[in-house]
């Protein structure tokens, strides 16, 4: 069964800004045992479908070619976190500073299409973020990263903010949502575009 997810693909300027931040962080935490996401693989996941039954793929591709009734929008990325917020870390992520309400809206639009096709989804709440790196060795705690944290006293499972940077790292203009097919291998994932959902009013909303 194919492994599918919907996401916002990034433009060249955003990728370059994030890649520069990855280099800065790698230099700042050389012993963190991190495997960095390659710039060409950077994306902000909206809905992870996982392994989808073969008979559902064509209807999902068709559904994901329909327009989304939302105006194009812009969001800013900045601020860092680790997940999970306690215990051995799995991922280092870049947060969303502006445009969260728009991201939640398009997320819900994709969820509705999946529900219409009876595709099961993770029921956990959506908290938009962009994964920068994953830990190679989870036994090595990210002490240097966690020392600067002071969030989540409620012990929630939401990603934990790092105060290492609050500057805007990248700005992303969103005009469409992409459905990807992900293949995993020992050399890393490869992504293939299966469909794109344009946001209605593409030509005028960002000007």
BELKAKA-V757173 format. One record per residue. N is the residue number from 1. RES is the residue in one letter. SS is DSSP state (2 for helix, 1 for strand, 0 for the rest). Layout:
N,RES,SS
N,RES,SS
This chain:
1,X,0
2,X,1
3,X,1
4,X,1
5,X,1
6,X,1
7,X,1
8,X,1
9,X,1
10,X,0
11,X,0
12,X,2
13,X,2
14,X,2
15,X,2
16,X,2
17,X,2
18,X,2
19,X,2
20,X,2
21,X,2
22,X,2
23,X,2
24,X,2
25,X,2
26,X,2
27,X,2
28,X,2
29,X,0
30,X,0
31,X,0
32,X,0
33,X,0
34,X,1
35,X,1
36,X,1
37,X,0
38,X,0
39,X,2
40,X,2
41,X,2
42,X,0
43,X,1
44,X,1
45,X,1
46,X,1
47,X,1
48,X,1
49,X,1
50,X,1
51,X,1
52,X,1
53,X,0
54,X,2
55,X,2
56,X,2
57,X,2
58,X,2
59,X,2
60,X,2
61,X,2
62,X,2
63,X,2
64,X,0
65,X,0
66,X,0
67,X,0
68,X,1
69,X,0
70,X,0
71,X,0
72,X,0
73,X,1
74,X,1
75,X,1
76,X,1
77,X,1
78,X,1
79,X,1
80,X,1
81,X,1
82,X,1
83,X,1
84,X,0
85,X,0
86,X,0
87,X,0
88,X,0
89,X,0
90,X,0
91,X,1
92,X,1
93,X,1
94,X,1
95,X,1
96,X,1
97,X,1
98,X,1
99,X,0
100,X,2
101,X,2
102,X,2
103,X,2
104,X,2
105,X,2
106,X,2
107,X,2
108,X,2
109,X,2
110,X,2
111,X,2
112,X,2
113,X,2
114,X,2
115,X,2
116,X,2
117,X,0
118,X,0
119,X,0
120,X,0
121,X,0
122,X,0
123,X,0
124,X,0
125,X,0
126,X,0
127,X,0
128,X,0
129,X,1
130,X,1
131,X,1
132,X,1
133,X,1
134,X,1
135,X,1
136,X,0
137,X,0
138,X,0
139,X,0
140,X,0
141,X,0
142,X,0
143,X,2
144,X,2
145,X,2
146,X,2
147,X,0
148,X,0
149,X,0
150,X,0
151,X,0
152,X,0
153,X,0
154,X,0
155,X,0
156,X,0
157,X,0
158,X,0
159,X,0
160,X,1
161,X,1
162,X,1
163,X,0
164,X,0
165,X,0
166,X,0
167,X,0
168,X,0
169,X,0
170,X,1
171,X,1
172,X,1
173,X,1
174,X,1
175,X,0
176,X,1
177,X,1
178,X,1
179,X,1
180,X,1
181,X,1
182,X,1
183,X,1
184,X,0
185,X,0
186,X,0
187,X,0
188,X,0
189,X,0
190,X,1
191,X,1
192,X,1
193,X,1
194,X,1
195,X,1
196,X,1
197,X,1
198,X,1
199,X,1
200,X,0
201,X,0
202,X,0
203,X,0
204,X,0
205,X,0
206,X,0
207,X,0
